[in-house]
Amino acid sequence: VYNGGAYRFLPTVEGVYRISVAVRFDTNPGQATVRVYKNGSEFKRVADVSTASDAVLGGSCLMALDGSSDYVELFAATTNNVLLLGGAAFTWFQGELVGRQS
């Protein structure tokens, strides 16, 4: 479940999740990073590139989540402080249960 007030993905079932993200940066972001955090700590840097044009950066990772207290966040940053371009077609964040833990 995505909590829009807290800007976090909060799983309700224990298991392994595929966390997928994409972020569109405006023109000339410079060094751009997209990172997935688990419980407030960096879990995976899914993109880290230098570019002079607008870019859509993203990726995915597998993450074990307990379904009760774990949470996932997305962070994106650039060295040139450019805008993120919204819209579900370009900037999104999702979690998908791919396997239950026994």
FIKEPA-32210 format. One record per residue (C-alpha): residue number from 1; residue in one letter; y negated, z negated, x. Coordinates in pm, whole numbers, plus 32768, in hexadecimal, padded with zeros to 4 digits. Example, Ala and Ser with C-alpha at 12.3 -4.5 7.8 and 13.67 -1.06 7.14 Angstrom:
! residues 2
(1, A, (81C2, 7CF4, 84CE)) (2, S, (806A, 7D36, 8557)) 
This chain:
! residues 102
(1, V, (8000, 8000, 8000)) (2, Y, (7EAA, 805A, 8087)) (3, N, (7DA4, 7F4B, 805A)) (4, G, (7C56, 8002, 8048)) (5, G, (7B8F, 7EBE, 8055)) (6, A, (7C30, 7E4F, 819A)) (7, Y, (7C67, 7FB5, 821B)) (8, R, (7DD3, 7F64, 8269)) (9, F, (7F2E, 7FDD, 8214)) (10, L, (7FF3, 7EB2, 8191)) (11, P, (8168, 7EF9, 8169)) (12, T, (821E, 7E3E, 8056)) (13, V, (8380, 7E8E, 80CC)) (14, E, (8415, 7E33, 821F)) (15, G, (847D, 7F63, 82E6)) (16, V, (8422, 8076, 83D7)) (17, Y, (82F0, 8141, 8376)) (18, R, (8266, 828B, 83EB)) (19, I, (80F1, 8258, 8414)) (20, S, (8032, 83A2, 8411)) (21, V, (7EBF, 83D4, 844F)) (22, A, (7DBE, 84E7, 8476)) (23, V, (7C4A, 84D4, 84BC)) (24, R, (7B4B, 85EC, 84C3)) (25, F, (7A2D, 85BE, 85B7)) (26, D, (78E3, 8679, 859B)) (27, T, (785D, 875F, 86AC)) (28, N, (787B, 86F0, 881A)) (29, P, (7926, 859D, 8802)) (30, G, (795C, 8591, 897B)) (31, Q, (7A82, 84A9, 89BF)) (32, A, (7B28, 8462, 886F)) (33, T, (7C3C, 8369, 8829)) (34, V, (7D0C, 831D, 86F6)) (35, R, (7DD3, 81D9, 86FF)) (36, V, (7EC4, 8127, 8619)) (37, Y, (7EB7, 7FAB, 8616)) (38, K, (7FC2, 7EB6, 85A0)) (39, N, (7F4B, 7D58, 8545)) (40, G, (7E03, 7D83, 8601)) (41, S, (7E92, 7E0C, 8749)) (42, E, (7EAB, 7F71, 87C2)) (43, F, (8009, 7FF3, 877B)) (44, K, (7FE9, 8168, 87C7)) (45, R, (7ED6, 824E, 8843)) (46, V, (7F2F, 8389, 8782)) (47, A, (7E17, 845F, 8812)) (48, D, (7D36, 8446, 8943)) (49, V, (7C84, 8589, 899F)) (50, S, (7B3C, 8613, 8A1C)) (51, T, (7AA5, 872E, 8950)) (52, A, (7953, 87D7, 8920)) (53, S, (7997, 885D, 87C3)) (54, D, (79EF, 87BF, 8677)) (55, A, (7B59, 8753, 8670)) (56, V, (7C68, 86CA, 858F)) (57, L, (7D3A, 85D4, 8655)) (58, G, (7E68, 8517, 85DE)) (59, G, (7FD2, 84C2, 8600)) (60, S, (80DD, 83D4, 858A)) (61, C, (81B9, 82BA, 8604)) (62, L, (82DB, 81E4, 8589)) (63, M, (8296, 8075, 8554)) (64, A, (836D, 7F51, 84DE)) (65, L, (82B1, 7E87, 83D6)) (66, D, (831C, 7D45, 832D)) (67, G, (829E, 7D97, 81CF)) (68, S, (81E5, 7C4F, 81A7)) (69, S, (80E8, 7BFF, 82B9)) (70, D, (80D7, 7D37, 8394)) (71, Y, (7FB8, 7E2B, 8367)) (72, V, (7F50, 7F78, 8401)) (73, E, (7DF3, 7FFC, 844D)) (74, L, (7D62, 8142, 84CF)) (75, F, (7C46, 814B, 85CC)) (76, A, (7B8E, 827E, 864D)) (77, A, (7A7D, 8290, 8753)) (78, T, (79B7, 838A, 8821)) (79, T, (78DC, 8373, 8955)) (80, N, (77C6, 843B, 88AC)) (81, N, (77BA, 836B, 876A)) (82, V, (77E6, 8496, 8683)) (83, L, (7837, 8489, 8513)) (84, L, (7991, 8485, 847D)) (85, L, (79AF, 8590, 8375)) (86, G, (7A51, 850F, 8239)) (87, G, (7B1F, 85A7, 812C)) (88, A, (7C94, 857B, 8101)) (89, A, (7CD9, 86D0, 8199)) (90, F, (7C53, 8666, 82EE)) (91, T, (7C4C, 84EC, 8310)) (92, W, (7D71, 841F, 828E)) (93, F, (7E5E, 82FF, 82D6)) (94, Q, (7FB3, 82C1, 8239)) (95, G, (80F0, 81F5, 8258)) (96, E, (8248, 8265, 81E9)) (97, L, (8383, 8190, 81DE)) (98, V, (848F, 8251, 829D)) (99, G, (859A, 8144, 82C3)) (100, R, (85E8, 7FE5, 8255)) (101, Q, (8641, 7ED5, 834F)) (102, S, (877A, 7E0A, 8317)) 
